[in-house]
Amino acid sequence: MWTAEAVLVCALTMLGRAQSSLPPIELVSQVPQGVSAGVEAYVPRDDRRIHLVTTSATFREAQASSNQCGAVMAIRKIASVLIHEEVHIRQGAGEKAAYEAQLTILTALGAGPGSPPYSAVKKAMLYTLKQQRQNAARLMAAAQP
């Protein structure tokens, strides 16, 4: 089993980026209350650090590989998650732009449409955007006299 730090190095290497080129990354094993249960990373409000969840299924798959960096699809997805969170921090972007950046990097890394990581991210994007629309509609309805 590879360390969390080794998995992070694999993802950074796949991106061709140094850790210093991204916002600070904190490896965490638990997701705090108020953060969606299935997330693979998150950026807490008023925090400019990426919290990468080491207990996610994707991260555990990367750690369990018999060869370091051998779980290529899992490493691609972790790399794309880092980009997603970076877009939130550096651009102040919402979910749509962050997911679009994530899908773009997955494609650039060789996991484009039809691949398991791309399909999972696309599904998460559609779900998240639907939830946002529903929440906005509820707020508007509640504001109606």
N, C-alpha and C positions, 0 to 999 in steps of 0.2 A: 504494500500500500504506500503510495506516494504522499508526501507531506502537502499540506495546503499551499505552502510557499512554492513548492516545485510545480504544482498545477498552475499557479499564477504565473510563474516564469514561462511555462509552456504557452499560455494564452498571450502573454506579452510578446514572446518570440514569434508566434504566429502573426501577430499584428505588425511585427517589425518595429515595435515601440519600446522605449525604456520606461520603467515604472515612473521615473521623474517627469515624463512627458504627459502623464495623466494626472488628474486630481489625486490626492492621497487615497490610498486603498486600505481599508481595514477589513481583515478577515474575521468573520463572525460566525458562530455556530448556531445562534438562536435569532429568531425574528421577534422584535418587540411587539407588544400589543399595539394595535392600530395600523400595523403593516400587514398587507395581504399575506395569507398563510403560504401560498405557493411561490412567492417571489424568489428569484435567484440573486438579486442584488437590490439595494435601495439607497436612497439619499435622504436622510432625515431632514425635516424642515429646519431651516436656518443652519445647515451643516453643509460644508462643501467637500465632504469625503464620500467616496463610494464604499458602501458596506457590502462586501461580497459574501454570500451565504455559503458556507462550506458544507452544510448538511443537505443542500438541494440534491435532487436525484442526478442532475447533470454533473455537479461537482463530485459527488461520490463515484459516479461512473469514471470520471477522469482519474480519480485517485486509485481506483481499483485496477486500472490497466496493468497488464504484465510488463509492458515497456513504458518508460517515462515518455510522456506526450503521445502515447500509443492510441488513446481513445480520441482519434482525430475529430470526429463529429462533436463530441462533448467539448473538446478544447475550442473548436470553432464557435460553439454556442456561448461558452464562457467569454471568449474574446468579444463576441458581439454584444453581450450583456455589458461589458465594460464600456463599449462605445455608446450604448443606449444611455447609461448613467452619465457619461461624460457630456453628452449633448444636453442633458438636463442641467448640469452644473455650469458648463461654459457658455451655453447659448440661452439658458433660462427657458428652454423649449418645453412644450407640453408633450403629452404622450404620443400624439400622432407623429410629430417630427422625430422623436426619439426612436419610435418603432421603425419609421422609414429608414433612419440611419442604420439601425440594427439589421434590417433586411438587406440594405445595400452592402454592408460589410460582409454579411454572410455570403452573399453572391460573389463578392470579390475574393472571398476565401475558399470558394469552390463548393459552397453549400447553398446553391440557389434554389429557385422554385422546384418543388417536388422532393427536395431532401427533407429528412426528418426534422433537423433544426429549423429550417425555413418554415416548414408547415406549422411547427409548434409556435414559433414566434408570430406568424401571421394569425393563427387562431387566438393567441393571447391579445394581439393588437385589436382584432375585431371585437372580442369580448370587452376589453377595456374601453374602447371607444363607444360601444353600445351602452355600457354602464354610465359613462359620462353623459351621454345624450339623455338617458333616462333620469339621471340625477338633476340635470338642468331642467328637464320638463317638469319634474316634481317641484323644484324650487319656483319655477314660473307659475305653476298652478297654485301653489301655496301663497304666492304674492298677489294673486287675483282677488279683488274685493268680493 
